[in-house]
Amino acid sequence: MKNKNLYINGNTFLHNFNPKTKIISTLILITSIVLLQNLIALTIALTLIIGIITLSKLPIKKLIKRLKWIFLFAAAIFLFVPFFTAGDPVFTILFLTATYEGLTMASIISLKMISIMTLSLTIIMTTKIEEILRALNELGIPQTFIEIFFLTYKYIFVIYEETEKSMMSAKARGYKPKAKPSKLKILGNIIGMIFVRSYDRSQRVHKAMMARGYRGTMTTTINNKINLTNKDILLSFSTIILAITLHLI
């Protein structure tokens, strides 16, 4: 199986940021972005996030590739929201009229979505999954949730690869994805087969875990404490100040 790990190795300030305070700071910043209704503030927030990505030395092309579905969804928002929101007309295409309020709303939604997903992906790409699990454990997150998160993260890539193999196999037999009843039936069969394979794999994984002594709690190294440094405290306070400042613009 191909390595689909999202983590990118590095030695930047974000890579070395304490995972626990990193998660808390990220949630504070995300909450601040969600509550913003100012286009200028949202643009500044996205610009700062891009700056953080640059300082973290993450591969931009790989990041954009992983965010492609977010950009497509944002484009879809601009195709619908401006034309179905009441307000002052800006331009007309055929029989549809885009409004200033609609364009503003589409811009706010898109900027929020892109900013939040870019920030979240940046944090995941600069934090090892083991460190995330330890941080969640120290934050008092229930063990069951941590295990679900870990298993989902681990096997989502397996399911993705199974999907790729199924689609390649179907295309090799002449299947071409089109919006036709016959093609949709084939697609439905492929999706059903993926669900069946996923269920069978889950049963095998569960039996393997039980054979290795699993009884409801995973034995991991997440009990190790992560030390907090002065740099972590400074970065945390800087994030809080930034989150507040965005609402003062």
C-alpha positions as CSV (number, residue, x, y, z in Angstrom):
1,M,0.0,0.0,0.0
2,K,1.2,3.5,-0.8
3,N,2.3,5.7,2.0
4,K,-0.6,8.2,2.4
5,N,0.6,9.7,5.7
6,L,-0.2,13.4,5.8
7,Y,2.7,14.3,8.1
8,I,5.6,16.2,6.4
9,N,8.9,16.0,8.3
10,G,10.5,19.3,9.3
11,N,12.1,21.3,12.1
12,T,10.2,24.6,11.9
13,F,8.5,26.5,14.8
14,L,5.2,24.8,13.9
15,H,6.7,21.3,13.8
16,N,8.2,21.9,17.3
17,F,5.1,23.6,18.7
18,N,3.7,21.6,21.7
19,P,0.9,19.4,20.2
20,K,-1.5,20.1,23.1
21,T,-1.2,23.9,22.9
22,K,-1.1,23.7,19.1
23,I,-4.6,22.0,19.1
24,I,-6.0,24.5,21.6
25,S,-4.6,27.5,19.7
26,T,-5.9,26.1,16.4
27,L,-9.4,25.7,17.9
28,I,-9.3,29.2,19.2
29,L,-8.3,30.6,15.8
30,I,-10.8,28.5,14.0
31,T,-13.6,29.7,16.3
32,S,-12.5,33.3,15.7
33,I,-12.6,32.8,11.9
34,V,-16.0,31.1,12.1
35,L,-17.4,34.2,13.9
36,L,-15.9,36.7,11.5
37,Q,-18.3,38.5,9.1
38,N,-15.8,41.0,7.8
39,L,-14.2,40.3,4.3
40,I,-11.1,42.3,5.1
41,A,-10.5,40.5,8.4
42,L,-11.1,37.1,6.6
43,T,-8.6,38.0,3.9
44,I,-6.0,39.0,6.5
45,A,-6.6,35.7,8.3
46,L,-6.1,33.7,5.1
47,T,-3.0,35.7,4.3
48,L,-1.6,35.0,7.7
49,I,-2.3,31.3,7.4
50,I,-0.5,31.3,4.0
51,G,2.4,33.0,5.8
52,I,2.4,30.3,8.5
53,I,2.5,27.7,5.7
54,T,5.5,29.4,4.1
55,L,7.4,29.6,7.4
56,S,6.6,25.9,8.0
57,K,8.3,25.0,4.7
58,L,5.4,22.8,3.6
59,P,5.2,21.8,-0.1
60,I,2.6,24.2,-1.5
61,K,1.8,22.0,-4.5
62,K,1.0,19.0,-2.2
63,L,-1.1,21.2,0.1
64,I,-3.1,22.6,-2.9
65,K,-3.6,19.1,-4.3
66,R,-5.1,18.0,-0.9
67,L,-7.4,21.1,-0.9
68,K,-8.6,20.7,-4.4
69,W,-12.1,19.5,-3.4
70,I,-12.4,22.5,-1.1
71,F,-11.6,24.9,-3.9
72,L,-14.2,23.1,-6.1
73,F,-16.8,23.4,-3.4
74,A,-16.0,27.1,-3.1
75,A,-16.4,27.5,-6.8
76,A,-19.8,25.8,-6.6
77,I,-20.8,28.3,-3.9
78,F,-20.1,31.2,-6.3
79,L,-22.2,29.5,-8.9
80,F,-25.4,29.4,-6.7
81,V,-25.3,31.8,-3.7
82,P,-24.9,35.1,-5.6
83,F,-27.9,34.3,-7.9
84,F,-30.3,33.2,-5.2
85,T,-29.7,35.9,-2.6
86,A,-31.9,39.0,-2.6
87,G,-30.2,42.4,-2.8
88,D,-28.8,45.0,-5.2
89,P,-28.2,43.6,-8.7
90,V,-24.6,43.6,-9.9
91,F,-24.7,41.7,-13.2
92,T,-27.0,39.3,-15.1
93,I,-26.2,36.0,-16.9
94,L,-29.1,34.9,-19.1
95,F,-32.1,35.1,-16.7
96,L,-30.1,34.9,-13.5
97,T,-29.1,38.1,-11.6
98,A,-26.2,38.2,-9.2
99,T,-26.5,40.5,-6.2
100,Y,-23.9,42.4,-4.2
101,E,-25.2,40.7,-1.0
102,G,-25.0,37.3,-2.6
103,L,-21.4,37.9,-3.8
104,T,-20.4,39.1,-0.4
105,M,-22.0,36.1,1.3
106,A,-20.3,33.7,-1.1
107,S,-17.0,35.4,-0.5
108,I,-17.4,35.2,3.3
109,I,-18.4,31.5,3.2
110,S,-15.6,30.6,0.8
111,L,-12.9,32.5,2.7
112,K,-14.0,30.9,6.0
113,M,-14.0,27.4,4.5
114,I,-10.7,27.7,2.8
115,S,-9.0,29.3,5.8
116,I,-10.3,26.7,8.3
117,M,-9.5,23.7,6.1
118,T,-6.0,25.1,5.1
119,L,-5.2,25.8,8.8
120,S,-6.4,22.4,9.9
121,L,-4.5,20.6,7.1
122,T,-1.4,22.6,8.0
123,I,-1.6,21.5,11.6
124,I,-2.1,17.8,10.6
125,M,0.9,18.1,8.1
126,T,3.2,19.4,10.9
127,T,2.1,17.1,13.7
128,K,2.7,13.3,13.9
129,I,-0.4,11.2,14.5
130,E,1.2,9.9,17.7
131,E,1.6,13.4,19.1
132,I,-2.0,14.3,18.2
133,L,-3.2,11.2,20.2
134,R,-1.0,12.1,23.2
135,A,-2.3,15.6,23.1
136,L,-5.9,14.5,22.9
137,N,-5.3,12.2,25.8
138,E,-3.7,15.0,27.9
139,L,-6.7,17.2,27.1
140,G,-9.0,14.7,28.7
141,I,-10.6,13.5,25.5
142,P,-12.4,10.1,26.1
143,Q,-10.3,7.1,25.2
144,T,-13.0,5.8,22.9
145,F,-13.0,8.9,20.8
146,I,-9.2,8.8,20.5
147,E,-9.3,5.2,19.3
148,I,-12.0,5.9,16.8
149,F,-10.0,8.9,15.5
150,F,-6.8,6.8,15.2
151,L,-8.5,3.9,13.4
152,T,-10.4,6.2,11.1
153,Y,-7.1,8.0,10.2
154,K,-5.3,4.7,9.7
155,Y,-7.9,3.0,7.5
156,I,-9.4,5.8,5.6
157,F,-6.3,5.6,3.3
158,V,-6.9,1.9,2.9
159,I,-10.5,2.5,1.8
160,Y,-9.3,5.2,-0.5
161,E,-6.9,2.8,-2.2
162,E,-9.6,0.2,-2.5
163,T,-11.7,2.8,-4.2
164,E,-8.9,3.6,-6.6
165,K,-8.4,-0.1,-7.4
166,S,-12.1,-0.6,-8.0
167,M,-12.4,2.4,-10.3
168,M,-9.2,1.3,-12.3
169,S,-10.6,-2.2,-12.6
170,A,-14.0,-0.8,-13.9
171,K,-12.3,1.5,-16.4
172,A,-10.1,-1.3,-17.6
173,R,-13.4,-3.1,-18.5
174,G,-14.7,-0.1,-20.5
175,Y,-16.5,1.8,-17.8
176,K,-16.7,5.6,-18.3
177,P,-18.3,7.7,-15.6
178,K,-21.3,9.5,-17.1
179,A,-24.7,10.6,-15.9
180,K,-26.6,7.8,-17.5
181,P,-28.8,5.3,-15.8
182,S,-26.7,2.3,-17.0
183,K,-23.5,4.0,-15.8
184,L,-25.0,5.0,-12.5
185,K,-26.0,1.4,-11.9
186,I,-22.4,0.3,-12.4
187,L,-21.2,3.1,-10.1
188,G,-23.7,1.9,-7.5
189,N,-22.4,-1.6,-7.7
190,I,-18.8,-0.3,-7.3
191,I,-19.8,1.6,-4.2
192,G,-21.7,-1.4,-2.8
193,M,-18.6,-3.6,-3.4
194,I,-16.4,-1.1,-1.6
195,F,-18.8,-1.1,1.4
196,V,-18.7,-4.9,1.5
197,R,-14.9,-5.0,1.3
198,S,-14.7,-2.3,4.1
199,Y,-17.0,-4.3,6.3
200,D,-15.0,-7.6,5.7
201,R,-11.8,-5.8,6.5
202,S,-13.2,-4.3,9.7
203,Q,-14.1,-7.8,10.8
204,R,-10.7,-9.1,10.1
205,V,-9.0,-6.2,11.8
206,H,-11.3,-6.6,14.9
207,K,-10.4,-10.3,15.1
208,A,-6.7,-9.5,14.8
209,M,-6.9,-6.9,17.5
210,M,-8.8,-9.3,19.8
211,A,-6.1,-12.0,19.1
212,R,-3.5,-9.5,20.2
213,G,-5.2,-8.8,23.5
214,Y,-7.4,-5.9,22.7
215,R,-10.3,-5.7,25.2
216,G,-11.7,-2.2,24.7
217,T,-8.6,-0.1,25.4
218,M,-5.6,0.2,23.1
219,T,-2.2,-0.1,24.7
220,T,-0.1,2.8,23.3
221,T,2.5,5.3,24.4
222,I,0.1,8.2,24.6
223,N,0.5,8.3,28.4
224,N,3.9,10.1,28.0
225,K,3.6,13.7,29.0
226,I,4.6,16.4,26.6
227,N,6.7,19.2,28.2
228,L,5.5,22.8,27.7
229,T,8.2,25.4,26.9
230,N,8.3,29.2,27.0
231,K,8.1,29.3,23.2
232,D,4.9,27.2,23.3
233,I,3.4,29.7,25.8
234,L,4.5,32.7,23.6
235,L,3.0,31.1,20.5
236,S,-0.3,30.4,22.3
237,F,-0.7,33.9,23.6
238,S,0.2,35.2,20.1
239,T,-2.6,33.1,18.6
240,I,-5.1,34.4,21.2
241,I,-4.1,38.0,20.5
242,L,-4.4,37.4,16.7
243,A,-7.9,35.8,17.2
244,I,-9.0,38.8,19.1
245,T,-7.4,41.4,16.8
246,L,-9.2,39.9,13.8
247,H,-12.5,41.0,15.4
248,L,-11.2,44.5,16.0
249,I,-10.6,45.2,12.3
